[in-house]
Amino acid sequence: MKRRFSHPDAVDDADEREIRFPPASGGGEVAGIMQRPETRPSAGIVVTHGRSGNLRNPLVYRIASAAAESGVAALRMNFRYTDEKGKASRDLSREEDELRGAVRFLMGELGGGRIVVAGTSMGARVCARASSDPGVTGMIALGYPLHPMFKPEVRSPPEWPMIVKPALFVQGDQDPFCNLARLREELPRLSAPHDLVVIPDAGH
């Protein structure tokens, strides 16, 4: 179904299509919104939300809209627990399965091509888990939660070894969940190419 959605942060309304697709393992439905550029897409991006957010989060919306305006097909998705009024799975494996399902759906829409996954906060951890998917070209982490709040001494971020594709980290320098010194210490451990963009005076 194709509808026009109004968003408080939007300059103009954009044509968006509500979609449903199965997780990679099958069974159940995941809700999403497709935003296609006016011209043939050059690539695709799946944008995911944080633990307490959803696909209508302003940052998620802005990332997807900017991508569509740049010629990239953008899929915003809800992890199913948000629609079920529940909680994320403990190890994020369920959310990873849903993200991989979104990648497969977008590959079908585009007929192949490059697909990047992007996530805010917890969504970035899910992107890290799913980066090994054959359909994923790279990942974007928007506010990666490297450690518990104000506890940079906690080591060994669980999803770090799972990042196997090129990664871009966009990080606020005042984020209580990601001490910049700690992040710069961890980045060389990644086997894939990576880059860091720091946003001054920005939190999580």
N, C-alpha and C positions, 0 to 999 in steps of 0.2 A: 504494500500500500504506500502510495506517495502522498506526502503531506507537506505543508509549509509550517515550520515551527518558529515561534518567536522566542528569542532569548534576550534577557535584559542587557547582556554585554554585546549583542550583535549590532553591527552598523546597519546591515540589511538582512532581511530574512533570506535563508538559503533553502534550496530544494533539498529535502532530506527524506530518506525512505526507511521506515521501520522494518526491521527484519527479524527473523528467528532462524537459528541454526543449531545443530546438535554439537555437543562437545566432541572432541576427537575420538573418544571411546564409544560414542553413540549413547542413546538413551537420554531423554530429557531435551529441553529447549533452552537456549540462551538468547536473551533479548539484546538487540543492538540497533544502531542507527547508521545508515550508510550516507556519506556525503561524497558525491561524485563531482569532479571538475567539469567545466563546460566542454573541454576538449578531451580527446582520448587520454586516459591516465598514463602517466609515465612510470608510475610505481604505486605501491599501496602501503598504508600504515594502519595498524590496529592500535587504538589508544585505550588504556585501561585506567581505572580509578583506584583510589586508596581505600583503606579499610573501612572508613566511615562515609565514603562518598558513593557516587553512582555516575552513570554516563552523562548526566546533566551538570556535573561539576563544572564551574566556569573555566578552570584551567584545561580540563579535558576537552570542553567545547572549543576553546580558543585554539588549541593545538590542532584539532581535527579541521576546523574551519580554515586555519592558515595553510594546512596541507592541501585542502581542496582548492583554495585560491591559487596555489602554486602548481597545480596540475597533478596532484597526487590523490588517489581515491582513499578516503578515510572511513574507517569503521570504528565507531565508539561502541563499547560493549559493557553490559552489566554482568558482574559475577553473579551467579544465581542466588547466592545467599542474600543479596540485597532485596531481590524480589520476593524471596521466601521469608523475609524479616528474621533471618537467622544470623549466624556468625561464619566467618571464613574458616576453612578447614585448618587444623592445627599446623600441618606441614605445607599447606598451600598446594597440595597435589591436585585437589579438585579444581581449584582455580587455574592451575597450569593446564589441565585437560580442557577446560573451557576456552582458554586463550589459544591453545593449539587448534581447537575447533574453529575459532574465528579466523585463524590463518588459512585453514583449508577452505573456508567459505570464501574468503577474499581472493584466494588463488583461483577458485572456480569463476568468480565474477570477472577477474582480469584475464583469465586464460593463461596464467603464469606470470612471470615477471618478478621484480624485486619487491620484497615485503619487509618492512621494519616494524618491530613491536615497541611501543612506548608506554611507560607506566609511571604514575605518580605514587610516591611513598610505597605502600605495600604492593601496589601494582608493578613497581619496578622490580621487586623481589620475584614476582610471578614471571616477569619478562626474563629475568636471569635464569629461572628454572626452565623456561621454554626456549631459550636461545639455541639449544641443540637441534631444534626441529628443522628438518631439511628445507622447509618453506621459508624460514627466517633468514634474512640477509644480515640484519644487525639489530641492535636494541638501543633505546634511549631511556635513561633513568632520570626522572624528574624528582629530585629530593630523595635519593636512595637512603633508606633507614639502615645505616651501617651498624648501629649499636642501639641499646635501649636509651631512652631519654636521659641526657646529661651523664651518660656512663661510657665515655670513650674508652675506658680501660677494659671493657668487655671485648674479647678478641674472637677471631674465627667466625665472621659472618657466614651463616649456613649456606647461602646460595652462591657465594663467591666462586667456588670451584666449578659451578655450572655455567658460568659465563664463557662461552666458547666462540662467540661471534663479535665482530667489531662493536664497540660500545661507546656511547656519548653520555657523559654524566653532566647534568645541569644542576648546580648545587648552590643554595644560599649560604652565605658565609656566617649566618647566625642560626643555623639549623641545629637544634638540640639533639637531633637524632643522627647527625653526621658531622663530627668534628673534622674540619678540613685537614688538619695535620694528620689525623688518623687515616683519612681517605687517601691522601697523597702517599702515605706509607703503604697502603694496601694495593694501590693501582699497579705498581710494578709486578705484583704477583699474577696479574692476568696474562694469559697466554695470547689472547687476541689483541689486535690494535685497539687503542682507547684514547679518549680525549676528555678533558675536563673544562667546563665553562662555569665560572664562579659569578654569581649575582650578588653585588655588594648590598649590605644592609637588608638582606632577605632571610627569612626564617624557613620553616619547613613548608 
